[in-house]
């Protein structure tokens, strides 16, 4: 049973005001957590609940939302609190009434994402690991982007794929691609931009006032092309988004070549999470990448 009394107490401590839930409703759409809209004391909150062992995932998500909010580039739900008690952990954030992105908000999202990407660090990675789906996302700070992508992104996913039984062909192609990674970055050293990290259409929407909103991040500092590439992996955001982004922050000519390299990370992660045909998709992507490297 969800420890609602403890969640109420957690919200009260975080806000400095008494809080009692007057109403709550389950919200569908997610496959990882239970999700609820709760209302009380004149405010509404969005609550995610999972088992106690997922408390670190929620702490990292709250940290990521705070980092995105502090950049002041795009609206995100402000984190309120997270906690753990008994067999459950939870994350509470600001509740926003959302709807699908329209053309105007897509343009605003493109401009805002470009502003977000102009916030940079002197190193790639982040101060803590987080998750991409339910997979650990390693973020140990590094000064070399190619080494970071080799060791903490593709290399780690390939390790997981070997353990999951991805097969010798997947493994052999992966090893060859890791050896050839420098070829994709000749003359290109990306800035370490603040990234959403899991930017597909299911993690963006707009408010009733038309303001674009990002949520469910997997934040780190890295090549901004990784965010742009993922937006194209599952259907894309529409021309107005890309036109607005490029008008604010032009992309390097090598983006189209590196795009499948960056999306391979997410396809491998999908195989490691769900299995099925993602292994074949990853193999085909690696064959194409090796053919042009």
C-alpha positions as CSV (number, residue, x, y, z in Angstrom):
1,X,0.0,0.0,0.0
2,X,1.3,3.5,-0.9
3,X,2.3,5.3,2.3
4,X,0.2,8.4,1.7
5,X,0.6,9.7,5.2
6,X,4.4,9.7,4.8
7,X,4.1,11.4,1.5
8,X,1.8,14.1,3.0
9,X,4.4,14.7,5.7
10,X,7.2,14.8,3.2
11,X,5.3,17.5,1.2
12,X,4.6,19.5,4.4
13,X,8.2,19.5,5.4
14,X,9.4,20.5,2.0
15,X,6.9,23.4,1.7
16,X,6.8,24.5,5.3
17,X,3.0,24.3,5.3
18,X,0.6,21.7,6.5
19,X,-0.6,19.4,3.7
20,X,-3.3,16.8,3.7
21,X,-4.5,15.1,0.5
22,X,-8.1,16.0,-0.3
23,X,-8.3,14.1,-3.5
24,X,-6.1,11.8,-5.6
25,X,-6.3,10.2,-9.0
26,X,-4.1,7.6,-10.7
27,X,-2.6,8.8,-14.0
28,X,-1.8,6.3,-16.7
29,X,0.8,6.5,-19.5
30,X,4.0,5.4,-17.7
31,X,5.5,1.9,-17.6
32,X,8.0,2.4,-14.8
33,X,6.2,4.1,-11.9
34,X,2.8,4.4,-10.4
35,X,1.7,8.0,-10.9
36,X,-0.9,10.2,-9.2
37,X,-2.4,13.7,-9.2
38,X,-3.0,14.7,-5.6
39,X,-4.6,17.9,-4.4
40,X,-4.8,19.5,-1.0
41,X,-4.2,22.7,0.8
42,X,-5.0,24.7,-2.3
43,X,-2.3,23.1,-4.5
44,X,-1.9,20.1,-6.8
45,X,1.1,17.8,-7.0
46,X,2.3,15.1,-9.3
47,X,3.5,12.0,-7.4
48,X,5.5,9.1,-8.7
49,X,5.8,5.9,-6.6
50,X,8.0,2.9,-6.9
51,X,9.6,0.3,-4.7
52,X,12.1,1.5,-2.0
53,X,15.1,0.4,-4.1
54,X,14.3,3.1,-6.7
55,X,14.8,6.0,-4.3
56,X,18.1,6.8,-5.9
57,X,16.5,7.1,-9.3
58,X,14.0,9.6,-7.9
59,X,16.7,11.6,-6.2
60,X,18.6,11.9,-9.4
61,X,15.5,12.8,-11.3
62,X,14.8,15.6,-8.9
63,X,18.3,16.8,-9.2
64,X,18.0,16.8,-12.9
65,X,14.8,18.8,-12.9
66,X,16.3,21.3,-10.6
67,X,19.3,21.7,-13.0
68,X,17.1,22.2,-16.0
69,X,14.9,24.7,-14.0
70,X,18.0,26.7,-12.9
71,X,19.1,27.1,-16.5
72,X,15.9,29.2,-17.1
73,X,15.7,28.1,-20.7
74,X,12.5,26.0,-20.6
75,X,9.7,25.2,-18.2
76,X,10.0,22.0,-16.2
77,X,7.9,20.8,-13.3
78,X,9.7,22.0,-10.1
79,X,10.7,19.2,-7.8
80,X,9.1,19.4,-4.4
81,X,10.4,16.4,-2.4
82,X,11.3,12.8,-2.6
83,X,11.4,10.1,0.1
84,X,11.4,6.5,1.1
85,X,9.5,4.6,3.7
86,X,9.0,0.9,4.2
87,X,8.7,-0.7,0.8
88,X,8.1,2.4,-1.2
89,X,9.9,5.5,-2.5
90,X,8.4,8.6,-4.1
91,X,9.0,11.8,-6.0
92,X,6.7,14.8,-5.8
93,X,6.9,17.6,-8.4
94,X,4.7,20.5,-9.4
95,X,1.6,19.4,-11.2
96,X,1.1,21.0,-14.6
97,X,-2.0,20.6,-16.8
98,X,-0.4,19.5,-20.1
99,X,-1.5,18.9,-23.7
100,X,0.3,17.9,-26.9
101,X,2.7,20.4,-28.5
102,X,1.3,22.6,-31.1
103,X,3.2,24.4,-33.9
104,X,3.8,27.6,-31.9
105,X,5.0,25.7,-28.8
106,X,7.3,23.5,-31.0
107,X,9.0,26.6,-32.2
108,X,9.3,27.9,-28.7
109,X,10.7,24.5,-27.6
110,X,13.3,24.7,-30.3
111,X,14.5,28.1,-29.2
112,X,14.4,27.1,-25.6
113,X,16.4,24.0,-26.2
114,X,19.1,26.0,-28.0
115,X,19.3,28.3,-25.0
116,X,19.5,25.3,-22.6
117,X,22.4,23.9,-24.7
118,X,24.3,27.1,-24.4
119,X,24.7,26.4,-20.7
120,X,28.0,24.5,-20.6
121,X,30.5,22.8,-18.2
122,X,34.2,22.3,-18.5
123,X,33.7,18.5,-18.4
124,X,31.4,16.0,-19.8
125,X,29.2,13.9,-17.6
126,X,27.5,15.0,-14.3
127,X,28.1,14.9,-10.6
128,X,26.1,11.7,-10.2
129,X,24.8,8.7,-12.1
130,X,21.2,8.6,-13.0
131,X,18.9,6.4,-15.2
132,X,17.8,6.1,-18.8
133,X,14.6,4.2,-18.4
134,X,15.5,1.7,-15.7
135,X,19.1,1.4,-16.9
136,X,21.9,3.0,-14.9
137,X,23.4,5.9,-16.8
138,X,27.0,6.4,-15.9
139,X,28.1,10.0,-15.7
140,X,31.6,10.1,-14.2
141,X,33.1,13.5,-15.3
142,X,35.6,13.3,-18.2
143,X,37.5,15.8,-20.3
144,X,37.4,13.7,-23.5
145,X,34.1,13.3,-25.3
146,X,35.1,10.4,-27.5
147,X,36.3,8.5,-24.4
148,X,33.2,9.4,-22.5
149,X,30.9,8.1,-25.3
150,X,33.0,5.0,-25.8
151,X,33.2,4.0,-22.1
152,X,30.1,5.4,-20.4
153,X,27.6,5.2,-23.2
154,X,28.1,2.7,-26.1
155,X,30.6,0.5,-24.3
156,X,28.4,0.1,-21.2
157,X,25.3,-0.7,-23.2
158,X,27.3,-3.2,-25.2
159,X,28.4,-4.9,-22.0
160,X,24.8,-5.1,-20.9
161,X,23.8,-6.5,-24.3
162,X,26.4,-9.3,-24.0
163,X,25.0,-10.2,-20.6
164,X,21.5,-10.2,-22.0
165,X,22.5,-12.5,-24.9
166,X,22.7,-10.1,-27.8
167,X,24.8,-12.6,-29.7
168,X,28.3,-12.7,-31.3
169,X,27.3,-10.6,-34.3
170,X,26.1,-7.7,-32.2
171,X,29.2,-7.9,-30.0
172,X,31.7,-8.1,-32.9
173,X,30.1,-5.1,-34.6
174,X,30.1,-3.2,-31.4
175,X,33.8,-3.8,-30.7
176,X,34.7,-2.7,-34.3
177,X,32.6,0.5,-33.9
178,X,34.2,1.4,-30.6
179,X,37.6,1.2,-32.2
180,X,36.5,3.5,-35.0
181,X,34.8,6.1,-32.8
182,X,37.5,8.8,-33.3
183,X,36.8,8.8,-37.1
184,X,33.3,10.4,-36.4
185,X,34.9,13.3,-34.5
186,X,37.7,14.4,-36.8
187,X,37.9,18.2,-36.5
188,X,35.0,18.3,-34.1
189,X,35.1,18.8,-30.3
190,X,31.7,19.5,-28.9
191,X,31.0,21.8,-26.1
192,X,29.8,20.1,-22.9
193,X,26.2,21.4,-23.0
194,X,23.5,20.8,-20.4
195,X,21.3,18.1,-21.9
196,X,17.8,16.8,-21.2
197,X,19.2,13.4,-22.0
198,X,16.0,11.5,-22.9
199,X,14.4,13.9,-25.3
200,X,11.6,12.2,-27.3
201,X,8.1,13.4,-27.9
202,X,6.8,11.6,-24.9
203,X,8.8,13.8,-22.6
204,X,7.6,17.2,-23.8
205,X,4.3,18.9,-23.9
206,X,2.7,22.3,-23.5
207,X,0.7,24.0,-20.8
208,X,-2.8,25.2,-21.4
209,X,-1.2,28.6,-22.0
210,X,1.0,27.2,-24.8
211,X,4.3,27.2,-22.9
212,X,6.5,24.2,-23.8
213,X,7.5,21.9,-20.9
214,X,10.2,19.2,-20.5
215,X,10.0,16.4,-18.0
216,X,11.4,12.9,-17.2
217,X,15.0,13.9,-17.9
218,X,18.3,11.9,-17.8
219,X,20.5,15.0,-17.4
220,X,24.2,15.3,-18.0
221,X,26.7,17.5,-19.9
222,X,27.5,16.3,-23.4
223,X,27.3,17.0,-27.1
224,X,24.0,18.8,-27.8
225,X,23.7,16.7,-30.9
226,X,22.7,13.8,-28.7
227,X,19.5,15.6,-27.7
228,X,18.7,16.6,-31.3
229,X,19.3,13.1,-32.5
230,X,17.0,11.5,-30.1
231,X,14.2,13.8,-31.0
232,X,14.4,12.2,-34.5
233,X,14.5,8.6,-33.3
234,X,10.8,8.1,-32.5
235,X,9.0,10.2,-35.1
236,X,10.5,13.7,-34.6
237,X,9.1,17.0,-33.4
238,X,8.1,18.6,-36.7
239,X,9.8,21.2,-38.9
240,X,9.0,24.3,-36.8
241,X,11.0,22.8,-33.9
242,X,14.1,22.1,-36.0
243,X,13.9,25.4,-37.9
244,X,13.7,27.4,-34.7
245,X,16.6,25.5,-33.1
246,X,18.9,25.9,-36.0
247,X,18.1,29.6,-36.3
248,X,19.2,30.0,-32.7
249,X,22.2,27.6,-32.7
250,X,23.4,26.2,-36.0
251,X,24.5,22.5,-36.1
252,X,27.9,21.2,-37.3
253,X,27.9,19.8,-40.8
254,X,28.8,16.3,-39.4
255,X,25.6,16.1,-37.4
256,X,23.8,13.8,-39.9
257,X,26.7,11.3,-39.8
258,X,26.9,11.3,-36.0
259,X,23.1,11.2,-35.5
260,X,22.8,7.3,-35.9
261,X,25.9,6.9,-33.7
262,X,24.1,8.8,-30.9
263,X,20.8,7.1,-31.4
264,X,22.4,3.7,-31.3
265,X,22.8,4.3,-27.5
266,X,19.0,4.4,-27.1
267,X,18.4,1.4,-29.4
268,X,20.8,-0.7,-27.4
269,X,19.2,0.5,-24.2
270,X,15.8,-0.6,-25.6
271,X,17.2,-4.0,-26.3
272,X,18.6,-4.2,-22.8
273,X,15.3,-3.2,-21.4
274,X,12.8,-5.0,-23.7
275,X,14.7,-7.4,-25.9
276,X,13.0,-8.3,-29.1
277,X,14.0,-6.9,-32.5
278,X,16.1,-4.0,-31.1
279,X,19.2,-6.2,-31.4
280,X,18.7,-6.5,-35.1
281,X,18.0,-2.8,-35.4
282,X,21.2,-2.1,-33.5
283,X,23.2,-4.4,-35.8
284,X,21.9,-2.7,-38.9
285,X,22.8,0.7,-37.5
286,X,26.3,-0.4,-36.6
287,X,26.8,-1.9,-40.1
288,X,25.8,1.4,-41.7
289,X,28.0,3.4,-39.4
290,X,31.0,1.1,-40.1
291,X,30.4,1.5,-43.8
292,X,30.8,5.3,-43.7
293,X,33.5,5.6,-41.0
